[in-house]
């Protein structure tokens, strides 16, 4: 089957959904989108076109179609599904129960959930073997990695086939072989964030200096080599010795520190409310988003030169 004959259904047209839609369109797939919001459906072509442009692709959205309900979608033609709705377990379970009845037997059903175990979302389905996580990172159209997450019921060849599809669309898939909470990326990122926020809470450093330390030291190296390969360069003997000294002193808090909880309680959650650890306005938000996207595209150039993506 040619790329132009491939057809994906994306459930949800929010920020994450738009990036995933653009990925499929940029790869020559037709994309059907189900969203209950009429305003979201009306704005999808423009939003997806902008994402395609930022990918360096033609802003061709002629392969895009939108629907208000699952039942309206052309299910006999759909090859795979990506669910991107809000993080509500009961809602996701109901959606997958409905899709199981509508989708072809060979249609992979995937969820972009970033927190719920895939086995919990798929609980009760008769065809859990074709259900898996497909976790993208925001912005989905630019971040090259995607996690293919298996539950104990997921058919391994089907998961590998979904990974191959992602590779054909320019992504670097990783197979998460156990259904652990947070998968790979969010577990590793969560460990870093926990320590970073507690260092701020304890007055060790400012948010600006925490960011600078990550970006301009070990984070700078991570664009060239991941944490495991980097220590192959520097030596595991040093890492082992340092672990005995530093690791016992790291926070093992089982929840957010007060500095984070206060921000959330007071509505200082970042761009959404124009306040977080830093103050924001429309102009500074637009400027930061543009800077961030430029930096991501430059990193992508490096990875493409190396043939990683």
N, C-alpha and C positions, 0 to 999 in steps of 0.2 A: 504493500500500500504506500503510495507517494505521500509526502508531507501534506500536500494540498488536500488529500482525501482524509487526513487525520482530523479528528474532531474532539475537542475537550469541552467539558462543562465546568465552569467556575461558579461556585455558589457563594455569592457575596461580592459586592463591588466597591468595597472600601479601599483604603490606601494599600493594604497588602494585596487585595484582590486585583487592583489595577495593574500592579507590577507583574503578577502572575499571568494576567490576560495579555499584557504586552509581550511577555516571554514567548507564549504560545503563538501569538500573531507574528512576531518577529521570526519565528521558526517555520512559518508557512502553514500553520494549523488554522482551521476554522475554530472559533470560540463562541460557545453559547453561555450566557451569563444569566443566572437567576437572582433577582433582587426584588424584595417587596417594595422598595422605595422607588417611586416614579422619578423623583429628582435624581437619584443615583443612576437609574437607567438612562435618563436623558443626557447626563453628563459624561457617560462612560467613553463615548467615542473620542471626545476632546481629551479627556484625561489619559486614555490609552495612547492616543496620538503623541502627546507630550512625552510620555514614557518611552515610546519607540524612538522619538527624536533623540532623547538623552542616551539611548543605547547605540546611536549612530545608524539606526535603521530608518527606512522610509515610513512616514506616518500614515501607513495604509491600514485602515480599520474596516475595510470592506468585508472582511471575514468575520466580523463581530455581529452577533444577534443577541437581543435581550428579551427576557421573559419575567413575568411577575410571579409565577408559580412553577414548582417542579413539574407538574403535570403537563405544562405547555411545551416543555423542551422536547427536541426531537430524539428521544432516547434510543431508538433503533440505530441511529447513526453515530452515537457517542462512544468513543473509545476509552476515555478515562475521565474521572471526576476529581476536582480539587475543592474541598469545602474550606471556606475562610470566614465563617460567621463568628460572632462574638463568643468569648470563652464562657459558655454556659453548657455544662455537661448534659443536662436533661434535654436542652434544645438540640444539641449535636446528636444525641442518641435517637431522638425522634426523627431527625432529618435522615440519618443513615437507615433507619428502619423503613422510611418511605422510599428512599432511593433504591434499596435492595429490591423492592417490588417492581421498580420502573426500569432499572438498568439491565442491559444484556448480561448474560452469565459470564462473558469474558471481559466485562468492563471493570477495570480496577477502580475501587472507591478509596479515596485518600483524604486525609484531614491535615490541615495546616496548624492544628492545635499546638501551642507551645508549652502547655503545662499538663493537660490530662493524659494519663496513660492510654495508649491506643486500645488496649484490651478493655478498658472501661467504656470507651466510646462505642466499641464494637460489641459490647456485651448484649447477648440475646439474639444477635444476627444469625441467620442460618448459613450465611456464606462469609464467615469471618476470615476465610483463607485469602480472599481478595481485598480485604480491608487493611490499610496500613497508614502510617503517618507520612506526610510529605511536608516537612517543615522548612519553610523559606525564612530568610532573614531580611529585614527591612533596610533599604528599599529592594524589593524582590527582583526587580528588573535589572539591578546593577550588582548586587552581592552574588558572587558566582556559586557559592556552596548551597547545597540543599541536602537535608537529612532524610533518608528513606528509613522509616522506623517500623520494625516488625514487632508484632505481638507473638505470643507462643503459637497462635493459630495461623499466622500469615504464611502463605505459600512462598517459599524462598525463591523459586524461579520467577514467580509473579513480581516479587519485590525487585529482583535483579532486572527484569524487563522494564519496570518503571524507572529504575536507575539508568538503564540504557537510553530510554526516551529523554530523560533529563540531560544526559550527555549530548544527545543529538541536538538539543536546544541550547547548547552552550554552557550548561551548568556542570559543576563538579559534584556528583553525588557521593555521599558517604552512607554506607549501610550500617545502621544502628541495630545490632543483632539482638539486643535485649531491651525490653520495654521499660526502661528506667525513667523516673520522673525527671523532666528537663532534657532528656536525650543527651547528646554530646555538648553541643554549643552552649546551651543555657546552664548546664551544670558547671562547665568550666568558667563561663562568664559570671555565674552566680558566686562562685568561690572568690573571684577577684573583686566583685562588687561588694561583697560582705566585708572584706578587709578594708577596701577603700573607704567605705562609709564610716566604719568604726574609727579609722584614723582621723577622719574629719570630726567625728563626734568627740574624740578624745583631745582635740586641739593640736594634734601632731602636725597637721598641714592644712592649708586652705584648699577648697575645691579646685582653684586654678592650678595650684602646684601638684595636686594629685593627678590632674589631667596631663600636665606637662611631664611628670615623671613617667607615666605610662606611655605617652606618645613618643617621647624623645629618648627613651632608654630601651627597655625590653620590648615595648610595643613597636618601636622602630625596627627592631630585629625581626619581629614576627612577620613582617611583610616579606622578608627574605627566607625565613625558616621558622617552622612551628616550634613549640617548646621542646619536643622530643629531639628533633634534628639539631636544634640549637645547642643542646647539651651534649650531643654527639661531637660537636665542634669543640666545646669548652671543657668537657670531661665530667663524667658522672661521679668521679671521686669527690670533686669539689661540691657538687650538688648534694651528695650523701652527707658530707661533713656539715654543710650549711643547714641541711634539714634538721639535724640533731640540735642545732642552736636556735634557729628561728621558729621552726614549726610549733614547738611547745608554747610559744608566746603569741601565736596567732589567735584571733578571736574564734570561738566556737559557738557564737550566739545562734540561737535557734529562731530568731525573728529580727525584724528591722530595728536599727538603732533609733533612739529618740529624735535625732536630727532629721531623719527621713520621715518618721511618723508625724512630726510637727509640720513639716512642709506639706504633706498630704492633707492633714487635718485643716490646715489654713488655706488650702487651695493653691499652693505654690507647687505646681506639678510640671512646669516647663512651658513649652510653646503654647500649649492649649489654653493656659490662663495668663500667659505673658509674664510669668514669674516662676522661678524655681530656685536653684542655688544662685542663678544670675537673673537680672532684670531683662525683660524683652519688650519690644514694640514691633509693629508691623514691618518697619524698615530693617531692624536688626535681625528679625526672624528670616526675612527674605534673603538678606545678605549671608547669613550663616548657612541656610539651606543650599544656596548656590555654591558657597565655598566647599561644603561637605561633599556635594555631588561632584565637583571638579576633582577633589582629592580622590574620591572613589574611582572615577574614570581613569585617573593617572595610575592608580594601583592596578586596575584591570589591564592597562597597557603592559605593565611589567609581567603580570601573570600570563598574558597572551604571548608575549615574547618567549617565555619559558615553556610554552605549550601546556601549561597547567589547566587552562580552560580554553 
